[in-house]
């Protein structure tokens, strides 16, 4: 078989590790699943469903049962047009949830915030990861907080702010992949210079954050270009608006589209997939791997990995 005819899982791809404060995560050719816990009244998909501590913990429990490897807790909506949440309110929403989750679960906890003080208190409460849509840039104190706590970070790209990001987003030469790759490369270097080792950093091109539907599809089709930067890649595509441009489906009817994108990302060796529902994408990828590991053309590609994660047929 010619090189260009090989399946994506046969292409040479590095397997990364991600250093957290209390553990090291191994990232292989089957992505880790990050479950979303929005403790917000106005998130685009599930706003208002998990605004109490008990409801948020129950949602997290369900995600872990579905197979979540990481839980991502957020107290401020970042949907297009969303207004900032005051610091005290964001703290009130997320810190009690993280304290409860840290006592009940062993999976790593992530705080989804752009505020350094929220990150500081969340890390003290038991979180190990800071997931910042601004790439740790909106709050100048954020890099120091993450450095001092030895936190793992997800450095995402955004064009503008949630209030402005979807107002006619554009990229040089209509090439978002090259431009966002350049920006993430620069930001990776800046964070390393700020004292956050590269081994603690995951990159995220920011699907839906200052991108058109066409931009998002270009980014989703070029996972390898971003992994060339030498760090794992996290992508959050779950239920997002660009899927409606493809399928004309409302937000509560985008599960199958989300699963389709998850499979496309897994075939490109995406490291972490951030999802509202874990089971549909996880089941799809496990079933797909179970079949394809019996296919002669794929057997070599799947050798040495555990697509079933300890399960047996």
WOPE-V546781 format. One line per field, one symbol per residue. phi: phi as a letter, one per 40 degrees, with the letter a starting at -180 (. if undefined). psi: psi as a letter, one per 30 degrees, with the letter a starting at -180 (. if undefined). burial: + if it has 16 or more other ideal C-beta (glycine too) atoms within 10 Angstrom, else -. A space follows every 50 residues. Layout:
# WOPE-V546781
phi = ???
psi = ???
burial = ???
This chain:
# WOPE-V546781
phi = .cdccccdccccbcbbbbcbdbabccbbcbccbbccbccbcbccbbdgcb cccccccccccccccchccabbbbbacbcdgcccbdddcccccbccccdc ccccbbccbbbcabcccccdccccchcbbbbbccggbcbcccdccccccf ccbbcbcbbgbdcbcbcfcbbdffbccccccccccccdcccccchbcdcc bbbacgdgbgacdcddcccccbdccccccgbcbbbbbdgcccccccbfbc dcbbcccccccdccccccgccbbcbcbcddcccccccccccccccdcbdc cccgbbccfgcbc
psi = klefflleffkjkkklljjleglkkkjbfkllkjkkjjilfglfegkffh fleeeeeeeeeeeeefgkfkkjkkgkkglkfkklkleeeeeeeeeeeeee efeelfkkkkkjlgkeeeeeeeeffflfkjjjfghhfejffeeeeeeefh klkjjlkkjblffffgjhklkkghifeeeeeeeeeeeeeeeefggjkeff kklkfikfihkleeeeeeefgheeeefffgllkkkjfjglefeffefhkl eghgeeeeeeeeeeeefghkekkklekeeeeeeeeeeeeeefffkeffee efkfliffhflk.
burial = --------+---+--+-+-+----+-++++++++++++++--++++---+ --+--++-++--++-+++++++++++++++-+-++----++-++++++++ +---+-+++++++++++++++++-+++++++++++++++--++++++-++ +++++++++-++--++----+----++-+++-+++-++--+----+---+ ++++++++++++--++++++-++-+++-+-++++++++++++++------ ---++-++++++-+++++++++++++++++++-++---+--+-----+-- ++----+------
